[in-house]
Amino acid sequence: MRTVYLIRHAMPEIPFGERWCVGGNTDLPLSALGRMQAALLPSLPELRGVQAVFCSTLSRAIETALPLCPAPRVIGGLEEQRMGVWDGLSFREIKERFPLLYEAREADPSLLPEGAEPLEAVRERMRQALLRCLAESEGDIAIVSHRTAISSLIGRRELLLHASVSVLRWDGERYETEAYGVRPHPPLTRELAERLLQAAAPGERIEAHCRAVAAEALRIADALPLELDGELLACAALLHDVARKEKDHARLGAAWLRELGYADAAAIVEQHHDWQDGAIDEAALLFLADKCVREDRRVSLEERFGESENRCLTPEARAAHAARKAAALRLRDQINTLCGQALIK
């Protein structure tokens, strides 16, 4: 009996929170979140024992396979269903341009837009591709494919999430489904947080800043007579600027972490840019540590806020900056008092 792990590719480069019809004729790379999702796959113990990794010809499948194997075997036939005139459009645009078919497909998904590939054809080519993968390998294998392609092969219609894993058992003649759409969710450790940071690839300067902030947050935590979760703090600090290149990066980075299943770290990351007065907890320490580090160098709060003030060009931005500075100074004074020393300048 052999095991086949069918993996849906991770999140492609589309606006987070939006739905797009990304079919077999649309070739998109992974997004930063998608690369983070793919980085979680090697944490599944079952996948560490696969003898071969196959993937479709599309970029999002190839990139998802890379954390499992530096040279996955690219096989034709594993691609997503081609969706004709809908391929590559957002569902918002599809609803506006094709309202009648869009509404009809809600009740009958077998209805297809012009030029789309019939589901029966998708199922047959997936079956042939699966047989080829099995014939060209031994032992257990992993196949990175696409949502409709995988669900058509298995014969199920439930939603498959990005980077989820379905399991088939193959007896040499036929296969049966053992699991469907399981997402990897390993415990968040510093090692894993570092892998996620590197996968998101925000840039060397941002990555160096995140590591310096993590070191500073732990330095402060170690000096405090409080019960704090150092591992959670370190992980959140390493990932606090994972979405730094995007607008409203604190909220978006937190949303990415929630999507990965790490709600505790997300709640801390969401507050690292602006923090409201409250208990001295992990969120407070990340907020302050971030303000004590410029690039990858520890600085005084006066230096850091003096430098950033010059970038505030509107009255609203200057008011927000002043409130942020006041909160940081109050928190610094509280921590220095608790420690009985000038721990933070």
C-alpha contacts under 8 A as a table, 3 or more apart, distances in Angstrom:
res1	aa1	res2	aa2	distance
1	M	169	R	6.56
1	M	170	W	5.67
1	M	171	D	4.75
1	M	172	G	7.27
2	R	139	G	5.92
2	R	140	D	5.44
2	R	169	R	5.79
2	R	170	W	5.08
2	R	171	D	6.49
2	R	172	G	7.99
3	T	139	G	7.47
3	T	140	D	4.80
3	T	141	I	6.57
3	T	167	V	6.93
3	T	168	L	5.75
3	T	169	R	4.77
3	T	170	W	6.13
4	V	140	D	5.90
4	V	141	I	5.12
4	V	142	A	5.74
4	V	143	I	7.25
4	V	167	V	5.82
4	V	168	L	5.00
4	V	169	R	6.34
4	V	170	W	7.29
5	Y	47	L	7.74
5	Y	140	D	7.91
5	Y	141	I	6.27
5	Y	142	A	4.54
5	Y	143	I	6.09
5	Y	165	V	6.32
5	Y	166	S	5.79
5	Y	167	V	4.79
5	Y	168	L	6.45
6	L	142	A	6.01
6	L	143	I	4.96
6	L	144	V	6.01
6	L	145	S	7.00
6	L	150	I	7.07
6	L	165	V	5.61
6	L	166	S	5.00
6	L	167	V	6.14
6	L	168	L	7.56
7	I	142	A	7.17
7	I	143	I	5.98
7	I	144	V	4.62
7	I	145	S	6.09
7	I	146	H	7.64
7	I	163	A	6.10
7	I	164	S	5.72
7	I	165	V	4.52
7	I	166	S	6.34
8	R	61	A	7.81
8	R	144	V	5.80
8	R	145	S	5.26
8	R	146	H	4.91
8	R	147	R	5.84
8	R	150	I	7.43
8	R	160	L	7.30
8	R	161	L	7.32
8	R	162	H	5.72
8	R	163	A	5.03
8	R	164	S	5.60
8	R	165	V	6.63
9	H	38	A	7.88
9	H	60	R	6.12
9	H	61	A	5.02
9	H	64	T	5.61
9	H	144	V	6.03
9	H	145	S	6.03
9	H	146	H	5.97
9	H	147	R	7.98
9	H	162	H	5.83
9	H	163	A	5.17
9	H	164	S	7.85
10	A	30	L	6.76
10	A	34	G	4.67
10	A	35	R	7.04
10	A	37	Q	5.95
10	A	38	A	5.96
10	A	60	R	6.93
10	A	61	A	7.54
10	A	64	T	5.98
10	A	162	H	4.61
10	A	163	A	4.49
11	M	14	I	7.90
11	M	30	L	5.83
11	M	31	S	6.08
11	M	33	L	6.49
11	M	34	G	4.07
11	M	35	R	7.68
11	M	37	Q	7.52
11	M	60	R	7.80
11	M	162	H	5.74
11	M	163	A	7.56
12	P	28	L	6.00
12	P	29	P	5.62
12	P	30	L	4.01
12	P	31	S	5.02
12	P	34	G	6.07
12	P	60	R	6.10
13	E	28	L	6.19
13	E	29	P	5.84
13	E	30	L	5.19
13	E	31	S	4.17
13	E	32	A	7.80
13	E	34	G	7.86
14	I	18	E	7.34
14	I	20	W	7.46
14	I	31	S	7.16
15	P	18	E	5.68
18	E	90	S	7.61
19	R	90	S	5.98
19	R	91	F	5.80
19	R	92	R	7.80
20	W	88	G	6.83
20	W	89	L	5.80
20	W	90	S	3.97
20	W	91	F	5.30
21	C	83	M	7.68
21	C	86	W	6.51
21	C	87	D	5.54
21	C	88	G	5.51
21	C	89	L	5.54
21	C	90	S	5.92
21	C	91	F	6.43
22	V	25	N	7.80
22	V	26	T	5.74
22	V	27	D	7.94
22	V	87	D	5.81
22	V	88	G	5.13
22	V	89	L	7.33
23	G	26	T	5.54
23	G	80	E	5.42
23	G	81	Q	5.61
23	G	82	R	5.04
23	G	83	M	5.61
23	G	87	D	5.34
23	G	88	G	6.81
24	G	27	D	7.30
24	G	58	L	7.78
24	G	79	E	5.60
24	G	80	E	4.36
24	G	81	Q	5.27
24	G	82	R	4.44
24	G	83	M	7.17
24	G	87	D	7.67
25	N	82	R	5.78
25	N	83	M	7.56
25	N	84	G	7.98
25	N	87	D	6.47
25	N	88	G	7.70
26	T	87	D	6.39
26	T	88	G	5.59
27	D	58	L	5.69
27	D	59	S	6.10
27	D	60	R	7.29
28	L	58	L	7.55
28	L	59	S	6.06
28	L	60	R	5.99
29	P	59	S	5.28
29	P	60	R	4.88
29	P	63	E	7.36
30	L	33	L	7.72
30	L	34	G	5.13
30	L	35	R	6.04
30	L	59	S	7.58
30	L	60	R	5.25
30	L	63	E	6.81
30	L	64	T	7.75
31	S	34	G	4.82
31	S	35	R	6.25
32	A	35	R	5.18
32	A	36	M	6.39
32	A	199	A	7.22
32	A	200	A	4.56
32	A	201	A	7.18
33	L	36	M	5.03
33	L	37	Q	6.21
33	L	200	A	6.59
33	L	256	W	6.23
34	G	37	Q	4.96
34	G	38	A	6.18
34	G	64	T	7.86
34	G	162	H	7.98
35	R	38	A	5.05
35	R	39	A	6.15
35	R	63	E	7.65
35	R	64	T	7.11
35	R	199	A	5.42
35	R	200	A	5.96
36	M	39	A	4.99
36	M	40	L	6.72
36	M	196	L	5.21
36	M	197	L	7.77
36	M	199	A	5.41
36	M	200	A	5.81
37	Q	40	L	5.43
37	Q	41	L	7.21
37	Q	162	H	7.78
37	Q	163	A	6.17
37	Q	260	L	6.82
38	A	41	L	5.49
38	A	63	E	7.90
38	A	64	T	5.12
38	A	65	A	7.49
38	A	67	P	6.63
38	A	163	A	6.37
39	A	42	P	6.72
39	A	67	P	5.99
39	A	195	R	6.97
39	A	196	L	6.45
39	A	199	A	6.58
40	L	43	S	5.60
40	L	44	L	7.73
40	L	184	P	6.31
40	L	185	H	7.28
40	L	186	P	7.43
40	L	196	L	7.98
41	L	44	L	5.83
41	L	47	L	7.58
41	L	67	P	7.34
41	L	68	L	7.12
41	L	163	A	7.55
41	L	184	P	6.20
42	P	45	P	7.36
42	P	47	L	6.41
42	P	48	R	6.46
42	P	67	P	6.68
42	P	68	L	5.85
43	S	47	L	7.90
43	S	48	R	7.94
43	S	184	P	7.19
43	S	186	P	6.40
44	L	47	L	5.57
44	L	48	R	6.96
44	L	184	P	6.29
44	L	186	P	7.74
45	P	48	R	5.41
45	P	49	G	7.41
46	E	49	G	5.87
46	E	50	V	7.42
47	L	50	V	5.50
47	L	68	L	7.76
47	L	142	A	7.33
48	R	68	L	7.84
49	G	140	D	7.28
50	V	53	V	7.28
50	V	139	G	7.07
50	V	140	D	4.86
50	V	141	I	4.90
50	V	142	A	6.48
51	Q	137	S	7.41
51	Q	138	E	6.62
51	Q	139	G	5.85
51	Q	140	D	5.70
51	Q	141	I	5.63
52	A	72	P	7.57
52	A	73	R	7.91
52	A	137	S	6.61
52	A	138	E	7.79
52	A	140	D	7.33
52	A	141	I	5.02
52	A	142	A	6.46
53	V	65	A	7.10
53	V	68	L	7.32
53	V	69	C	6.53
53	V	72	P	5.18
53	V	73	R	6.25
53	V	141	I	5.88
53	V	142	A	4.78
53	V	143	I	5.87
53	V	144	V	7.74
54	F	65	A	7.60
54	F	72	P	5.41
54	F	73	R	4.59
54	F	74	V	5.83
54	F	75	I	6.64
54	F	133	C	7.14
54	F	141	I	7.71
54	F	142	A	6.18
54	F	143	I	4.66
54	F	144	V	6.23
55	C	61	A	5.84
55	C	62	I	5.90
55	C	65	A	6.72
55	C	72	P	6.63
55	C	73	R	6.21
55	C	74	V	5.05
55	C	75	I	6.03
55	C	78	L	6.86
55	C	143	I	5.41
55	C	144	V	4.49
55	C	145	S	5.96
56	S	61	A	5.84
56	S	62	I	6.76
56	S	74	V	5.56
56	S	75	I	5.38
56	S	76	G	6.00
56	S	77	G	7.00
56	S	78	L	4.68
56	S	79	E	5.24
56	S	144	V	6.61
56	S	145	S	5.73
57	T	61	A	7.21
57	T	62	I	6.95
57	T	74	V	5.67
57	T	75	I	6.34
57	T	76	G	6.10
57	T	78	L	7.48
57	T	79	E	6.66
58	L	61	A	5.57
58	L	62	I	6.39
58	L	79	E	6.80
59	S	62	I	5.05
59	S	63	E	6.03
60	R	63	E	5.33
60	R	64	T	6.18
61	A	64	T	5.09
61	A	65	A	6.27
61	A	144	V	5.70
61	A	145	S	6.04
61	A	146	H	7.63
62	I	65	A	5.19
62	I	66	L	6.43
62	I	72	P	7.24
62	I	74	V	7.46
62	I	144	V	7.62
63	E	66	L	5.28
63	E	67	P	7.84
64	T	67	P	6.80
64	T	144	V	7.18
64	T	163	A	7.75
65	A	68	L	5.47
65	A	69	C	6.29
65	A	72	P	6.39
65	A	144	V	6.31
66	L	69	C	5.00
66	L	70	P	5.16
66	L	71	A	6.90
66	L	72	P	6.71
67	P	70	P	6.84
69	C	72	P	5.58
75	I	78	L	6.56
75	I	129	A	7.22
75	I	133	C	7.97
76	G	79	E	7.00
76	G	129	A	7.15
77	G	125	R	5.41
77	G	126	M	5.81
77	G	128	Q	7.56
77	G	129	A	5.45
78	L	125	R	7.44
78	L	126	M	5.68
78	L	129	A	6.32
78	L	145	S	5.61
78	L	146	H	7.54
78	L	149	A	6.98
79	E	145	S	6.31
79	E	146	H	6.55
79	E	149	A	6.90
80	E	122	V	7.91
80	E	145	S	7.17
80	E	146	H	5.20
80	E	147	R	7.07
80	E	148	T	6.34
80	E	149	A	5.36
81	Q	116	A	7.65
81	Q	117	E	6.04
81	Q	118	P	7.97
81	Q	119	L	7.42
81	Q	122	V	6.12
81	Q	148	T	6.35
81	Q	149	A	6.25
82	R	87	D	6.93
82	R	115	G	7.96
82	R	116	A	5.40
82	R	117	E	5.21
83	M	86	W	5.52
83	M	87	D	4.90
83	M	112	L	7.56
83	M	113	P	6.73
83	M	114	E	7.92
83	M	115	G	6.72
83	M	116	A	4.14
83	M	117	E	6.29
84	G	87	D	5.56
84	G	113	P	6.24
84	G	114	E	5.60
84	G	115	G	4.02
84	G	116	A	4.12
84	G	117	E	7.36
85	V	113	P	6.45
85	V	114	E	5.93
85	V	115	G	6.37
85	V	116	A	7.40
86	W	89	L	5.72
86	W	94	I	6.72
86	W	113	P	6.67
89	L	93	E	6.37
89	L	94	I	6.48
90	S	93	E	5.22
90	S	94	I	6.25
91	F	94	I	4.75
91	F	95	K	5.95
92	R	95	K	5.24
92	R	96	E	6.44
93	E	96	E	5.10
93	E	97	R	6.13
94	I	97	R	5.18
94	I	98	F	5.51
94	I	99	P	7.27
94	I	102	Y	7.08
95	K	98	F	5.44
95	K	99	P	4.86
95	K	102	Y	5.76
95	K	103	E	7.96
96	E	99	P	5.76
98	F	101	L	5.73
98	F	102	Y	5.93
99	P	102	Y	5.07
99	P	103	E	6.13
100	L	103	E	5.33
100	L	104	A	6.13
101	L	104	A	4.93
101	L	105	R	5.99
101	L	111	L	7.68
101	L	113	P	7.46
102	Y	105	R	5.38
102	Y	106	E	6.79
103	E	106	E	5.40
103	E	107	A	7.46
104	A	107	A	5.65
104	A	108	D	6.19
104	A	109	P	7.93
104	A	111	L	7.54
105	R	108	D	4.62
105	R	109	P	4.59
105	R	110	S	7.13
105	R	111	L	5.82
105	R	112	L	7.79
106	E	109	P	6.28
108	D	111	L	6.05
109	P	112	L	7.47
110	S	119	L	7.60
112	L	116	A	5.99
112	L	117	E	7.95
112	L	118	P	7.62
113	P	116	A	5.68
117	E	121	A	6.77
117	E	122	V	7.04
118	P	121	A	5.40
118	P	122	V	6.60
119	L	122	V	4.98
119	L	123	R	6.19
119	L	152	S	6.96
120	E	123	R	5.12
120	E	124	E	6.25
120	E	152	S	7.98
121	A	124	E	5.18
121	A	125	R	6.24
122	V	125	R	5.43
122	V	126	M	6.07
122	V	149	A	6.21
122	V	152	S	7.03
123	R	126	M	5.15
123	R	127	R	6.12
123	R	149	A	6.76
123	R	152	S	5.25
123	R	153	L	5.12
124	E	127	R	5.03
124	E	128	Q	6.25
124	E	153	L	7.89
125	R	128	Q	5.02
125	R	129	A	6.02
126	M	129	A	4.98
126	M	130	L	6.02
126	M	149	A	6.64
126	M	150	I	7.77
126	M	153	L	6.33
127	R	130	L	5.09
127	R	131	L	6.28
127	R	153	L	6.56
128	Q	131	L	5.14
128	Q	132	R	6.25
129	A	132	R	5.01
129	A	133	C	6.20
130	L	133	C	5.11
130	L	134	L	6.25
131	L	134	L	5.12
131	L	135	A	6.07
132	R	135	A	5.01
132	R	136	E	6.10
133	C	136	E	5.26
133	C	137	S	6.35
134	L	137	S	5.38
134	L	138	E	6.99
134	L	141	I	7.85
135	A	138	E	7.73
137	S	141	I	7.67
138	E	141	I	7.75
145	S	149	A	6.84
145	S	150	I	6.67
146	H	149	A	5.28
146	H	150	I	5.91
147	R	150	I	5.40
147	R	151	S	6.13
147	R	159	L	7.94
147	R	160	L	5.94
147	R	161	L	7.92
148	T	151	S	5.08
148	T	152	S	5.80
149	A	152	S	5.35
149	A	153	L	6.37
150	I	153	L	5.21
150	I	154	I	6.29
151	S	154	I	5.11
151	S	155	G	5.67
151	S	156	R	5.21
151	S	157	R	6.14
151	S	158	E	7.81
151	S	160	L	7.76
152	S	155	G	4.97
152	S	156	R	6.62
152	S	157	R	7.78
154	I	177	T	6.90
160	L	164	S	6.69
160	L	181	G	5.44
161	L	164	S	5.53
161	L	181	G	6.64
161	L	183	R	7.62
163	A	183	R	6.54
163	A	184	P	7.99
164	S	181	G	4.83
164	S	182	V	5.05
164	S	183	R	4.34
164	S	184	P	7.07
165	V	179	A	7.87
165	V	180	Y	6.62
165	V	181	G	4.97
165	V	182	V	4.92
165	V	183	R	6.13
165	V	184	P	7.91
166	S	177	T	7.69
166	S	178	E	7.60
166	S	179	A	5.18
166	S	180	Y	4.18
166	S	181	G	5.00
166	S	182	V	6.33
167	V	177	T	5.98
167	V	178	E	5.32
167	V	179	A	4.87
167	V	180	Y	6.41
168	L	175	Y	6.12
168	L	176	E	5.53
168	L	177	T	4.60
168	L	178	E	5.66
168	L	179	A	7.27
169	R	175	Y	5.32
169	R	176	E	5.41
169	R	177	T	6.49
169	R	178	E	6.80
170	W	173	E	7.03
170	W	174	R	5.80
170	W	175	Y	4.39
170	W	176	E	6.85
171	D	174	R	5.91
171	D	175	Y	6.49
177	T	180	Y	7.28
179	A	182	V	7.12
185	H	260	L	7.47
185	H	261	G	6.81
188	L	192	L	6.03
188	L	193	A	6.54
188	L	232	L	7.85
188	L	235	C	7.16
188	L	262	Y	7.36
189	T	192	L	5.15
189	T	193	A	6.03
189	T	231	E	6.76
189	T	232	L	7.73
189	T	235	C	6.48
190	R	193	A	4.96
190	R	194	E	6.10
190	R	231	E	6.81
190	R	234	A	6.53
190	R	235	C	5.31
190	R	238	L	7.88
191	E	194	E	5.19
191	E	195	R	6.42
192	L	195	R	4.96
192	L	196	L	6.17
193	A	196	L	5.03
193	A	197	L	6.10
193	A	235	C	5.50
193	A	236	A	7.99
193	A	238	L	6.42
193	A	239	L	6.62
194	E	197	L	5.06
194	E	198	Q	6.23
194	E	235	C	7.99
194	E	238	L	6.72
194	E	239	L	7.92
195	R	198	Q	5.18
195	R	199	A	6.07
196	L	199	A	4.97
196	L	200	A	6.15
196	L	239	L	7.77
197	L	200	A	5.29
197	L	201	A	6.39
197	L	202	P	7.65
197	L	207	E	7.06
197	L	238	L	7.04
197	L	239	L	6.05
197	L	242	V	6.24
198	Q	201	A	5.02
198	Q	202	P	7.78
198	Q	207	E	7.59
200	A	242	V	6.57
201	A	204	E	7.79
201	A	207	E	7.87
201	A	242	V	7.87
202	P	206	I	6.16
202	P	207	E	6.76
202	P	241	D	8.00
202	P	242	V	6.16
202	P	243	A	6.94
202	P	244	R	6.85
202	P	245	K	6.79
203	G	206	I	5.48
203	G	207	E	6.14
204	E	207	E	5.05
204	E	208	A	6.03
205	R	208	A	5.15
205	R	209	H	6.17
205	R	295	E	6.87
205	R	296	D	7.85
206	I	209	H	4.96
206	I	210	C	6.18
206	I	241	D	7.00
206	I	244	R	7.59
206	I	295	E	7.42
207	E	210	C	5.09
207	E	211	R	6.37
207	E	238	L	7.89
208	A	211	R	5.21
208	A	212	A	6.22
208	A	295	E	7.32
208	A	296	D	5.77
209	H	212	A	5.08
209	H	213	V	6.10
209	H	293	V	7.39
209	H	294	R	7.43
209	H	295	E	5.05
209	H	296	D	4.51
209	H	297	R	7.97
210	C	213	V	5.11
210	C	214	A	6.18
210	C	237	A	6.21
210	C	238	L	4.87
210	C	239	L	6.77
210	C	240	H	6.85
210	C	241	D	6.61
210	C	296	D	7.82
211	R	214	A	5.07
211	R	215	A	6.32
211	R	237	A	7.45
211	R	238	L	5.63
211	R	296	D	7.69
212	A	215	A	5.12
212	A	216	E	6.22
212	A	293	V	7.04
212	A	296	D	5.21
212	A	297	R	7.10
212	A	298	R	7.94
213	V	216	E	5.02
213	V	217	A	6.00
213	V	237	A	6.15
213	V	238	L	7.37
213	V	286	L	7.54
213	V	289	A	5.63
213	V	290	D	5.57
213	V	292	C	7.91
213	V	293	V	6.23
213	V	296	D	7.56
214	A	217	A	5.15
214	A	218	L	6.25
214	A	233	L	7.57
214	A	234	A	5.24
214	A	235	C	7.73
214	A	237	A	4.74
214	A	238	L	5.71
214	A	286	L	7.85
214	A	289	A	7.70
215	A	218	L	5.29
215	A	219	R	6.14
215	A	234	A	7.68
216	E	219	R	4.95
216	E	220	I	6.30
216	E	289	A	5.62
216	E	292	C	7.80
216	E	293	V	7.79
216	E	298	R	7.79
217	A	220	I	5.27
217	A	221	A	6.14
217	A	233	L	7.33
217	A	234	A	7.33
217	A	237	A	7.44
217	A	285	L	5.78
217	A	286	L	5.87
217	A	288	L	7.80
217	A	289	A	5.11
218	L	221	A	4.86
218	L	222	D	5.94
218	L	230	G	6.68
218	L	233	L	7.43
218	L	234	A	6.82
219	R	222	D	5.33
219	R	223	A	6.63
220	I	223	A	5.38
220	I	224	L	6.61
220	I	285	L	7.31
220	I	289	A	7.94
220	I	343	L	7.46
221	A	224	L	5.32
221	A	226	L	7.84
221	A	228	L	7.09
221	A	230	G	7.33
221	A	285	L	7.31
223	A	339	C	6.46
224	L	335	I	7.48
224	L	338	L	6.88
224	L	339	C	5.90
225	P	338	L	7.49
225	P	339	C	7.43
228	L	281	D	6.82
228	L	282	E	6.70
229	D	232	L	5.45
229	D	233	L	6.15
229	D	282	E	7.20
230	G	233	L	4.99
230	G	234	A	6.00
231	E	234	A	5.16
231	E	235	C	6.18
232	L	235	C	5.17
232	L	236	A	6.11
232	L	264	D	7.85
232	L	265	A	6.51
232	L	282	E	7.85
233	L	236	A	5.23
233	L	237	A	6.03
233	L	265	A	7.73
233	L	282	E	5.60
233	L	283	A	7.81
233	L	286	L	7.20
234	A	237	A	5.09
234	A	238	L	6.12
235	C	238	L	5.16
235	C	239	L	6.33
235	C	265	A	7.08
236	A	239	L	5.16
236	A	240	H	5.66
236	A	265	A	5.07
236	A	266	A	7.31
236	A	268	I	6.44
236	A	269	V	5.86
236	A	286	L	7.81
237	A	240	H	5.05
237	A	269	V	7.35
237	A	286	L	6.19
238	L	241	D	7.68
239	L	242	V	5.13
239	L	253	G	7.84
239	L	269	V	7.41
240	H	243	A	7.89
240	H	250	A	7.09
240	H	253	G	6.96
240	H	269	V	5.00
240	H	270	E	7.98
240	H	272	H	7.01
241	D	244	R	4.75
241	D	249	H	7.04
241	D	250	A	7.06
241	D	253	G	6.99
242	V	249	H	7.91
242	V	253	G	5.92
243	A	246	E	5.57
243	A	249	H	5.02
243	A	250	A	7.17
243	A	252	L	6.44
243	A	253	G	4.96
244	R	247	K	7.74
244	R	249	H	5.11
244	R	250	A	7.59
244	R	253	G	7.88
245	K	249	H	7.06
246	E	249	H	5.31
246	E	252	L	7.71
247	K	252	L	7.85
248	D	251	R	5.84
248	D	252	L	6.30
249	H	252	L	5.01
249	H	253	G	5.72
250	A	253	G	5.27
250	A	254	A	6.19
250	A	269	V	6.26
250	A	270	E	4.94
250	A	271	Q	7.08
250	A	272	H	6.86
250	A	273	H	6.46
251	R	254	A	5.09
251	R	255	A	6.14
251	R	269	V	7.80
251	R	270	E	5.16
252	L	255	A	4.90
252	L	256	W	6.23
253	G	256	W	5.10
253	G	257	L	6.37
253	G	266	A	7.44
253	G	269	V	7.09
253	G	270	E	7.28
254	A	257	L	5.12
254	A	258	R	6.23
254	A	265	A	7.70
254	A	266	A	4.24
254	A	267	A	6.67
254	A	269	V	5.68
254	A	270	E	5.23
255	A	258	R	5.08
255	A	259	E	6.17
255	A	266	A	6.94
256	W	259	E	5.03
256	W	260	L	6.35
256	W	266	A	7.97
257	L	260	L	4.97
257	L	261	G	6.29
257	L	262	Y	5.30
257	L	263	A	6.63
257	L	265	A	7.16
257	L	266	A	5.38
258	R	261	G	4.88
258	R	262	Y	5.17
258	R	263	A	4.90
258	R	266	A	5.96
259	E	262	Y	7.51
262	Y	265	A	5.70
262	Y	266	A	6.20
263	A	266	A	4.86
263	A	267	A	6.18
264	D	267	A	5.36
264	D	268	I	6.77
265	A	268	I	5.27
265	A	269	V	6.19
266	A	269	V	5.05
266	A	270	E	6.01
267	A	270	E	5.30
267	A	271	Q	6.88
267	A	283	A	7.79
268	I	271	Q	5.52
268	I	272	H	6.66
268	I	282	E	6.83
268	I	283	A	4.64
268	I	286	L	7.49
269	V	272	H	5.33
269	V	283	A	7.31
269	V	286	L	7.87
270	E	273	H	7.38
271	Q	274	D	5.36
271	Q	275	W	5.33
271	Q	283	A	6.31
271	Q	287	F	6.83
272	H	275	W	6.53
272	H	283	A	6.67
272	H	284	A	7.72
272	H	286	L	5.83
272	H	287	F	4.26
272	H	288	L	7.97
272	H	290	D	7.16
273	H	287	F	6.30
274	D	287	F	7.11
274	D	324	R	6.33
275	W	283	A	7.72
275	W	284	A	6.79
275	W	287	F	6.52
275	W	324	R	7.54
275	W	327	A	7.30
276	Q	327	A	7.29
277	D	327	A	6.84
277	D	331	L	7.98
279	A	284	A	7.51
280	I	283	A	7.78
280	I	284	A	5.51
280	I	285	L	7.06
280	I	331	L	7.98
281	D	284	A	5.26
281	D	285	L	6.37
282	E	285	L	5.17
282	E	286	L	6.24
283	A	286	L	5.22
283	A	287	F	6.18
284	A	287	F	5.15
284	A	288	L	6.25
284	A	331	L	7.82
285	L	288	L	5.14
285	L	289	A	5.87
286	L	289	A	5.08
286	L	290	D	5.97
287	F	290	D	5.37
287	F	291	K	6.57
287	F	328	A	7.83
288	L	291	K	5.11
288	L	292	C	6.30
288	L	328	A	6.03
288	L	331	L	7.41
288	L	332	R	7.50
289	A	292	C	4.95
289	A	293	V	6.48
290	D	293	V	5.52
290	D	294	R	7.96
291	K	294	R	7.42
291	K	301	L	6.43
291	K	304	R	6.58
291	K	305	F	7.78
291	K	328	A	7.54
292	C	298	R	5.64
292	C	299	V	5.39
292	C	300	S	5.97
292	C	301	L	5.77
292	C	304	R	6.87
292	C	344	I	7.95
293	V	296	D	6.13
293	V	297	R	5.37
293	V	298	R	4.43
293	V	299	V	5.69
293	V	304	R	7.50
294	R	297	R	5.34
294	R	298	R	6.31
294	R	299	V	6.46
294	R	304	R	6.48
299	V	303	E	6.37
299	V	304	R	6.48
299	V	345	K	7.76
300	S	303	E	5.25
300	S	304	R	6.29
300	S	344	I	7.38
300	S	345	K	4.91
301	L	304	R	5.09
301	L	305	F	5.98
301	L	325	K	7.98
301	L	328	A	7.72
301	L	329	L	7.51
301	L	345	K	6.40
302	E	305	F	5.37
302	E	306	G	5.74
303	E	306	G	5.06
303	E	307	E	6.15
304	R	307	E	5.36
304	R	308	S	6.35
305	F	308	S	5.07
305	F	309	E	5.87
305	F	325	K	6.66
306	G	309	E	5.33
306	G	310	N	7.20
307	E	310	N	6.00
307	E	311	R	7.87
308	S	311	R	5.54
308	S	312	C	7.27
309	E	312	C	5.44
309	E	318	R	7.14
309	E	321	H	6.88
310	N	313	L	7.56
312	C	315	P	7.91
312	C	317	A	5.20
312	C	318	R	5.33
312	C	321	H	7.50
313	L	317	A	6.57
313	L	318	R	7.12
314	T	317	A	5.16
314	T	318	R	6.23
315	P	318	R	5.11
315	P	319	A	6.12
316	E	319	A	5.14
316	E	320	A	6.22
317	A	320	A	5.15
317	A	321	H	6.08
318	R	321	H	4.98
318	R	322	A	6.14
319	A	322	A	5.12
319	A	323	A	6.27
320	A	323	A	5.16
320	A	324	R	6.14
321	H	324	R	5.08
321	H	325	K	6.13
322	A	325	K	5.10
322	A	326	A	6.14
323	A	326	A	5.13
323	A	327	A	6.20
324	R	327	A	5.22
324	R	328	A	6.25
325	K	328	A	5.10
325	K	329	L	6.18
326	A	329	L	5.18
326	A	330	R	6.22
327	A	330	R	5.22
327	A	331	L	6.16
328	A	331	L	5.10
328	A	332	R	6.02
329	L	332	R	4.98
329	L	333	D	6.22
330	R	333	D	5.20
330	R	334	Q	6.30
331	L	334	Q	5.10
331	L	335	I	6.20
332	R	335	I	5.24
332	R	336	N	6.06
332	R	344	I	6.29
332	R	345	K	7.80
333	D	336	N	5.17
333	D	337	T	6.08
334	Q	337	T	5.19
334	Q	338	L	6.22
335	I	338	L	5.01
335	I	339	C	6.11
335	I	343	L	7.75
336	N	339	C	5.10
336	N	340	G	5.86
336	N	341	Q	5.44
336	N	342	A	5.33
336	N	343	L	5.67
336	N	344	I	6.70
337	T	340	G	5.03
337	T	341	Q	6.81
339	C	342	A	7.88
339	C	343	L	7.23
342	A	345	K	6.54
